[in-house]
């Protein structure tokens, strides 16, 4: 389901709530919503680098903005779809900003994919995070989206206020039962000038470390894999502003996704570590994940066991094989 996209950011536009973690201007690395001519220009520029991409409206609650503006954006994008230059339209929105009338409108404008910011399926976590919707809203909206034939992507966050690891695992299972076509997993980052930053400074919120978030997300991968749910993305998309001090605490790392997959590999290997000298063989394409960022898996396994090497083996169909020397 992976395809090229043309991202168009409309920061905080249409959102009726101020979630404690949210500064969409930094997340989207932009400060104002584009007008229709700017949207047209962004699409035309994107077409220079991608063949039949999906036009994607990100950053705000797209279906919560005033109707004439929402339809104006869609009307600007539709000619590129109807001409065959672009595949379809994608948008992100809130669970409580979806109903039958909205979905009829979106279908008319060739929208294919709807991303819902579920974030958690625990109501006390949603309330503590200032989300302004409930887990039931997410379930209801997801059902309608699937009923109308749209592709459904659900977003969840790890490390929100009041959320424990058991809540993250519960949320993943609950999201899978909604039959999404994919999920995004975003560990919570504490961004400057947000309510969450004030909570953090006051000691009312403890941010996850990168290592803690990586460990939790590695377990989430197993849940989504069990249900056959595609992982669209792990972690925030790196931007210059986020990487240069925009994130004050929490689980932000440009290579977070690779770190999570490496941690999951390590968790699967650890119960099988032998007492005799051994090698771990993996498909060549999995070698960097198996070794880990900055060789962390290799170093750790060598420190606790007689591991000799982790190396690629052509034609290996298993995720890994332990070879005793």
Secondary structure, DSSP 8 states (H G I E B T S, - for coil): ----EEEEE-TTTT-----TT--HHHHHT-SS---HHHHHHHHHHHTTT-SS-EEEEESS-GGGS-HHHHHHHHHHHHHHHHTTSS-EEEEEE-GGG--HHHHHHHHHTTEEEEEEEEE-S-HHHHHHTT----HHHHHHHHHHHHHTT-EEEEEEEES-TT--HHHHHHHHHHHHTTT-SEEEEEE-EEETTSHHHHHHHTTS-----HHHHHHHHHHHHHHHHHTT-EEEEES----HHIIIIIEEEES--TTHHHHHHHHHHHHHHHTT--SS-EEEEE-GGGHHHHH-GGGHHHHHHHHHS-EEEEEE-TT--SS-EEEE-
